[in-house]
Amino acid sequence: MLKPDKMNEIADQMLSTQIQIIALQEIKWKEHGKIKKNMYSLYYSCSQQWMGQLGTGFMVRKEVEKNIISFTPLNERICILRLKGKFYNITLINVHAPTEQKMEEEKDKFYDDLQKVYDRVPKHDIIMILGDLHAKISKEKAYETVTGKYTLHDVPNQNGEMVCNFAIENNMTVMSTQFQHKTTHKVTWISPDLTTVNQTDHKLIHTYKNKTVQNVRTLRGPNCDSDHFLVKTIIKQQPIITPRRNTENRKKWNLENIRNPVKLKQYRQKINEKLLQKMEKKK
């Protein structure tokens, strides 16, 4: 985002598709704020001291802005966008995790900050964590409760294990591994020499509401001169309703009568009589 006209280039890619919101990482600006344009707005959360380091944010179409409840910039690695939904409000937590090579103290601090953010979000919201987690997630049996079988990697890295542990502790599902796609639609990062590919950008959602996510896949078309590909997530809001049962006028079976041979015989006789009556009526 430090290159001239890079913001407009990303906006053109968004406006040429049906994408309504883009979660951005590595904005690399300073401080936090909002830039409003005719067709879109950019919310950003960057370092308070230095330019050129990390930075997260959201690019939002103009028609979606009326649904924004709040934007909360936490730091250059985490920001939160809360939206008004049809049945439930939606909280998007945009993250940029430390790379695999970073010290464990830095990784632990990131996940401590993420946990604090997650704990503050209203639990009736549809909560989604998305962004560059630098996480290779595998098909390990230990994590099968939170991951799917459609992941690109066979061997996880430490970041992948930390993501899965976070998901288990918070009853979340890694939705980016739940949908069957070609390899080209799983790859989220490609090396500069085009020889190495990884799936390190992921989407997590609370397991109770994971049916609202209809699909997650990489888009190879939109290109903004980045080594990461855009990962598209389709969310369809469905009411999650527990049906209420009317038990006020319900008649209860007396199970003691079934155990009584005399009562059981009388019950069978009545059933047979009713069946015979129905048969005679049909004739």
Residue pairs with C-beta under 8 A, 6 or more apart in sequence:
1 7
1 10
1 24
1 26
1 27
1 28
1 29
1 55
2 28
2 29
2 51
2 52
3 225
6 224
7 35
7 42
9 224
9 225
10 22
10 24
10 59
10 224
11 37
11 39
11 40
11 59
13 222
13 223
13 224
13 230
14 22
14 40
14 59
14 61
14 222
15 39
15 40
15 61
16 222
17 219
17 221
17 222
19 230
19 232
20 60
20 61
20 63
20 64
21 58
21 59
21 60
21 61
21 64
21 81
21 92
22 58
22 59
22 230
23 56
23 57
23 58
23 92
23 94
23 130
23 131
24 44
24 56
24 57
24 58
24 59
24 94
25 54
25 55
25 56
25 94
25 96
25 131
25 132
25 228
26 54
26 55
26 96
26 132
27 44
27 46
27 54
27 55
27 56
27 57
28 46
28 51
28 52
28 53
28 54
28 55
29 44
29 46
29 51
29 55
30 46
30 47
30 48
30 49
30 50
30 51
31 46
31 47
31 48
32 44
32 45
32 46
32 48
32 73
32 79
33 43
33 44
34 41
34 42
34 43
34 44
34 71
35 41
35 42
35 44
38 62
39 61
39 62
40 59
40 60
40 61
40 62
41 59
41 60
41 62
41 65
42 57
42 58
42 59
42 60
43 57
43 58
43 60
43 71
43 73
43 79
43 81
44 55
44 56
44 57
44 73
44 79
45 55
45 56
45 57
45 73
45 74
45 75
45 76
45 78
45 79
46 53
46 54
46 55
46 56
46 57
46 76
47 53
47 54
47 55
47 75
47 76
53 76
54 76
54 77
54 96
55 76
55 96
56 76
56 77
56 78
56 79
56 94
56 95
56 96
56 131
57 79
57 94
58 71
58 79
58 81
58 92
58 94
60 68
60 81
64 83
67 83
67 84
67 85
68 81
68 82
68 83
68 84
69 82
69 83
69 84
69 89
70 80
70 81
70 82
71 79
71 80
71 81
71 82
72 79
72 80
72 81
72 82
73 79
74 80
74 113
74 117
75 113
76 96
77 95
77 96
77 97
77 98
77 110
77 113
78 93
78 94
78 95
78 96
78 110
78 113
78 114
78 117
79 93
79 94
80 91
80 92
80 93
80 94
80 117
80 121
81 91
81 92
81 94
82 89
82 90
82 91
82 92
82 121
82 125
83 89
83 90
83 91
83 92
85 126
85 237
86 237
87 237
87 238
87 239
87 240
88 124
88 125
88 126
88 209
88 237
88 240
89 122
89 124
89 125
89 126
90 125
90 126
90 128
90 235
91 121
91 122
91 125
91 126
91 127
91 128
92 128
92 130
93 114
93 117
93 118
93 121
93 127
93 128
93 129
93 130
94 130
94 131
95 110
95 114
95 129
95 130
95 131
95 132
95 133
96 131
96 132
97 107
97 110
97 131
97 132
97 133
97 134
97 135
97 159
97 163
98 106
98 107
98 110
98 134
98 159
99 134
99 159
100 134
100 157
100 158
100 159
107 158
107 159
107 162
111 162
111 166
114 129
114 166
115 166
115 170
118 127
118 129
118 170
121 127
126 205
126 206
126 209
126 212
126 235
126 237
127 205
127 206
127 209
128 203
128 204
128 205
128 213
128 233
128 235
129 172
129 203
129 204
129 205
130 201
130 202
130 203
130 204
130 231
130 233
131 201
131 202
132 200
132 201
132 228
133 159
133 163
133 200
133 201
133 202
134 157
134 159
134 200
135 156
135 157
135 159
135 160
135 162
135 163
135 200
135 202
136 152
136 153
136 155
136 156
136 157
136 159
136 160
136 198
136 199
136 200
137 143
137 147
137 151
137 153
137 156
137 160
137 163
137 164
137 174
137 177
137 199
137 202
138 151
138 153
138 154
138 155
138 156
138 160
139 147
139 149
139 151
139 154
140 147
140 156
142 164
143 161
143 164
143 167
143 168
145 168
146 164
146 167
146 168
146 172
146 173
146 174
146 207
147 164
147 167
147 173
147 174
147 177
148 174
148 175
148 177
148 178
148 179
149 177
150 177
150 178
150 179
150 180
150 181
150 186
151 177
151 186
151 199
152 183
152 186
152 187
152 197
152 198
152 199
153 160
153 198
153 199
156 164
159 200
163 174
163 202
163 204
164 174
166 172
166 204
167 173
167 174
167 204
170 206
171 206
171 207
171 208
172 204
172 205
172 206
172 207
173 204
173 205
173 206
173 207
173 210
174 202
174 203
174 204
175 202
175 203
175 204
175 205
175 210
175 213
175 216
175 233
176 199
176 201
176 202
176 203
176 216
176 231
177 202
178 210
178 213
178 216
179 215
179 216
179 217
181 217
181 218
184 218
184 220
185 217
185 218
185 220
186 199
186 217
186 218
187 197
187 198
187 199
187 218
187 229
188 198
188 199
188 200
188 201
188 218
188 228
188 229
188 231
189 197
189 198
189 199
189 200
189 201
189 227
189 228
189 229
190 196
190 197
190 198
190 227
190 229
191 197
191 227
192 227
201 228
201 231
203 213
203 216
203 231
203 233
205 212
205 213
208 240
209 240
211 238
211 240
212 235
212 236
212 237
212 238
213 233
213 234
213 235
214 234
214 235
214 236
215 232
215 233
215 234
216 231
216 232
216 233
216 234
217 231
217 232
218 229
218 230
218 231
218 232
219 229
219 230
219 231
219 232
220 229
222 230
257 263
257 264
257 267
258 264
258 267
